[in-house]
Amino acid sequence: MKALRRALTGLYFVCGALLATSLHAQQGNVVKLGQSLPLSGPLAELGSEYRDGAQAYLKWINSKGGIHGRRIELVTLDDGYVVEKSVENAKQLLDKEGVFAFLGMFGSANYTALMPLVNERGVPSVAPYTGADELREQASPQTFWLRASYGDETEKIVDQLTTLGINHIAVFYQNDAFGKAGLKGVEVALKKRNLKVIASGSFDKVKNDVTEAVKTIAAADTQAVVMISTYKPTALFVKQMRATGKQPQFFALSVVGYKALQAEMGAEAAGIAISQVTPYPWSASSGVVREFDALPPALKPKGGITYTNLEGFIAAKAMVEGLRRAGPQPTREKLVSALESMAPWDAGGFLLDFSGKHLGSRFSEVTIVGNSGRLLR
């Protein structure tokens, strides 16, 4: 009798898991998507912009009747860019909110901690906001990367610098998975050209004390510094470097957040170069930018279009296309297959290819903050 009860209990859990997989998307007329990102803390502005871009597209889709008659709801939880909170939020999104898939989970160290959960639960996860190459090398059949990797961004930066004859390159980086991934990207790009990082300095993202990094890098014969950091430590580093009398060229990765950096530095941001992984958001030459700009005013982010909310917009658009292809009775397995069929898929002048290793885009270009404060290509 006990053996029978154990067998029935096991069968119950198996059936429950299968039902959860197939019926998660069918909560009445709603498909729930989950998102954990920083709405407070050091990356609050980036997280808010990304969420607003995704919401703008989803609200527009819902205003047109949704997908296959279902409205898409994005449930967003604040993690403050804290790894443990990201994991806690992900479990809450799955177990309490009953979300069908993840969209735009945020941070390299954060997603490193989340990936086992994504794999174990079989949850489709589209456009994690991280460029870590090591994460892309790990097996995760449910994860679909949208943005170019930090290796792609740093390759673009190093190529531009060395083409101009600038070979003495230092790295300023955040001492965690994000920063180390960027540092490795610079090292790999330089090694291809028989060069090495001339100096490097790190900082703790909690303390944001850049003093030692400034001392180390200022003491080297540095022509350029690649900064693997968010906007606040980037601003501190550039100001303190300039105060030493050193004037290397400063390059930041896309995750620095141009709008936040400019707000932090004002006119002092002029001259800083920033790599970008989505189309220039202030030009009508890109179809996806025109589409974003054509939204009804009530649906647009209040602060206007930025690189970050454009990325959120594109991420939501990719997810919606996957749901459309998954059909009127979507399951997680159908969504994964649907996303893999987007090979390539034109998001509006911005191509994504989710086949193979699910590396959506490798697009990267370098912009620079002009004297007027405007970001120039």
N, C-alpha and C positions, 0 to 999 in steps of 0.2 A: 504493500500500500504506500509506504514512504517512497519507494522507488518510483511508483506511478506518479505521486505528487511532484517529485523532483522533475520528472520528465515533462509533466504538464506545465510546471512553472517555467522550465527552460523554453518550451515551445511558446509559451505566452510572451516571454521577453523577445524571442526571435521574431514572432509575428508583430509584436509592438514596434520593434525597430524597423521592420519592413514597411509597416503602415506609416510610421513617422516619415520615412524617406519619401514615400509616394504621395502622401496626403498633406505634407507640410505646406505646399503651395496653394492648397485649396481650402483656406479658412474663409468660407463664404465666398465673397467676391473680392478677396484681398490677397495679394502676395506680399509677404513681409520680408524686407531686407534689413539686415543688422549692420551697425557701424559703431565702432569704438574709436574715438579720436580725441585730441586735446581741445576742449572748449575753455579750459583754464590752464594756468601754468605758462611755461616759456614759449609754447607753440600755439597759444590760444587763437591768435589771428589766422595762422595757417589752417588750423583745424576748422575754424568757423567758415573761412572762405571755401574750403573744399566741400564741406557739407552744403553750403548755400548753392554752389554750382550744381551739385548732384540733385538737390531738391528742386532747383529751377527746372531742370529737364524733366524730372519725374512729375512735377505738378502740371507741366505742359502736356505730358502724355496722358495723365489722368483727366485733364480737361477735354481730351479728345476721346475719352471712353476707355482708357487703359489699354491693356494688352489681352486679347481674347476675352474681352468683357470684364477683366479683373483690374481693379485699382491697385497700384503699387504703393506700398507704405514703407517709408524709410524710418527705422527706429534708431536714433542716435544716442549714445551714452558717452559721457565725458570721462576720459581716463587721465587727464592732466599730463599726458606723456609719461606716465608711470607704468612700468612693465607689469607689475603685479595687478594693477587696476585693470589693465587691458585684458588680462586673462580672466579676471573676475567678471568683467563686463561681457566677454564673449560667452561665458557659461550662462550668465543671466539672459543674454539674447537668445540662446538656444533653448534653455530649460524653462524659462518663465515667459519670454515673449514669443517663443515658437517661430523664430525666423527661418526662412527657407534657405537663404544664402547670405554671405557677407559681401559688403561693398565698401572698399576704401578703408580697410583697417590700417592703422597708422603707426609708423616707426619701425626701424630696423631691429633693434633689440626687442621691441614689443612683438613684432611678427615672428621673430625667432622663437619666442616663448609660445606663440599662438599656433604655429604650424603643426605641432603634434596633435593638438585638439582638432584642427581642420582635417588632418588626415584620418584620425580615429573616427570622427563623426561623419566623414564623407561629405563635408559641407562645401559647396562651391564658394570660392572666395575670389572676387574679381577686383583687380587694381589695388593691391596693397600699396600704401604710400611709402615705399622704400625702394632704393636702387641697389641694395646689397647684392653683389655678384654671388657670394657664397650661398645665399638663400636660394637664388635661381638654380644653383647647381644641385640642390637637394631634391630628392624625389617628393613631389607633392602633386598628384594627379588632379587635385581639386583647385589648385591655385593658378590664376591667370594674371600674369604681370602685364601692366599697361605701359608704364613709363620706361624710358631707357634706363640702363643700369648706371651705377656710379662709375663703373669701368668705361662705359660709353662716354659719359660726360668728361671724365678726366682724360681720356684719349683725345677727345676733341680739343680740350684746353691745351694739353701738352703739344699736340700737333700744331696748333696755332702759334704757340710760343716758340717752339723750335724752328718752325718755318721762318720766323723773324730773327733767328739767330740767338734766341734767349735760352740758354742751357743751364744756368745756375738757378735751380728751382727748389724752393723750400715748401714744406707742408705744415700747416696749422690745423690741428684736428681735435675733435671731441673724443675723449678717451672712453669709447664704448663701441658697440658693434657697428654703428653708423660711421663714426670717425675712422675706425680701423679699416672698414671696407673702402672708404675713399682714399686713405693712405695707400692701401694696396693697389688701388687703381692707378694712382700716380706712379708708384714704383714699377708696375708692369709696363705702363706706357713709356716711361723713361728707359727701361731695360731694353725695349725694342729698338731704341736709338743709341744703345751703348752708353747710357747716362745713368746717374744715380741721384737720389734726393740729396741736396747739399746740406740741409738741416731740417729738423722737425721738432715741433713743440706741441704738447697736448694740454688739455684742460679738463677739469671735472664739470659736467653739465649742471650739477647741483650748485656748486660754488661759483662757477663762471669767473674764476680767478685766472687771468691770462698772463700775469706778470712774468712767470718763469719762461713761458713760451716766447714772449717778446724778447727777453734777454738772450735766449738761445738763438733765435732766428736773426735778431738784429746784429749779433756778433759774427754772423756768416756773410760771405760775399754773395748776397742774394739779389738776383735780378727780378724775381717774381715769386709770389707766395700763393699756393693753392689752398684755399680755406675750406675745410670740411666741417662746417659749423652752422648753427642757426643764427638768426639776425642779431641777437643781443651780444653774444661773445664775439661775433664778427665785428660789430661796431666798436667794441672795446679794444679789440686787437688792432684794428686799423688806426684808431686814434692814438693808441700808445706807441705803435710802430712809427707813426709820423712824428710823434713827440721826441723820438730818439734822433730825428734827423734823417732817418732812412726812408727812401721813397721807391720801394720796389713796386712792380705792378701787382695789383691784388685781384685774384680770381676766386669767385665763390661758386658753389654748386647751386642747382635750382632750388633745393630745399631751404636756402637762406630766406626766401620770401622777399622779393623786391619791395613790395609795398611796406612791409614791416621794417625792413632795413632803412628805407628812406625816411620813414616816420621817426626812427631812432636816431638817424644821423643828420637829417636835413641836407644842407648844401655840401656837407663833408662826404656824402656818399658819391659825389661826382668822381668819375674815373675808375670806379670799381666795376670789373667785368663779371658777368653772371652767365653761366651756361643755362640753357633752357631745354625742356624736353617736350614741349607742345608748341603749336604754331603761335606766332606773334599775335597777341590778342587785340591789338589796336589797328589791325589792317583788314580791310574787306576782301583781300585777295584769297583768304581761306574760307572755304564753304562752311565749316563748322563755326567759325567766328561770326559769319553773317547770320547763321541760324540762331546762335546765342543772342546776338544783338537784335534780332527780329522778334524775340519773345515779347509778349505784352508787358508793359512797364511793371505791373503788379507782381509778375513772376520773377523779374530780374533781381539779382543781389543789389542791395541799396548802395553799396560802395562802388558799383560799376564793375566792368569786366576786368579780371586780373589773370595772370598765368595760373594761379592756384584754383580759382573757381572754374576756369576753363577746363582744367584737368578733371575736376569733379564732374563737370558737365559731360565730358567725353566718356568718363568712366560709367556714368549712369546710362548714357546712350548705348554703350557696348553691352551693358547688362540687359537693357530692354531689348536689344536685338537678339541676344541669346534667349530670352524668355519668349520672344515672338517665334523664333525657330524651334523652341522646345514644344510648341503646340498647345492646344487648349487644355490638355490634361498633363501638365508638367510634373516631372519628378526631378530629383537632384541629378540622377544619372542622365536623364534627357537633357537637362540644362548643360551638363559637362560636355556631352556630345555635340550639342548645338553650338556652344562656344568654340569647340575644336573645329567646327565646320567653317568658322569665320577665318578663311585662309586664302587670300587676304580679304579684308573687309574695309571699305572706304567710309570713314566716319565723317567725311566732308573735307577732302583734301588732306586728310591725316590717316594713313593706312595702318591697320592693325592686322597681325597674323597670329592667331592663337593655336595654330597647329604645332606639332612637334613638342618642343619644350615650353610652350605657352608664353613665349617672349613676344608680347604684343608689338612693341616698337623699340627701335634703336635710334630714333631721331634725336639729334642734339645740335644746338647751335649756340654761339656765344653772342651775348648782348653787352652793352656798356651803359652805365649811368652817365648821362650828359650833364653839362654845366647847368642846364635848366632844370635838372632833376628828372627829365624824361628818359625813359629807357630806349636806347637806340640799338638798331641791328647793325 
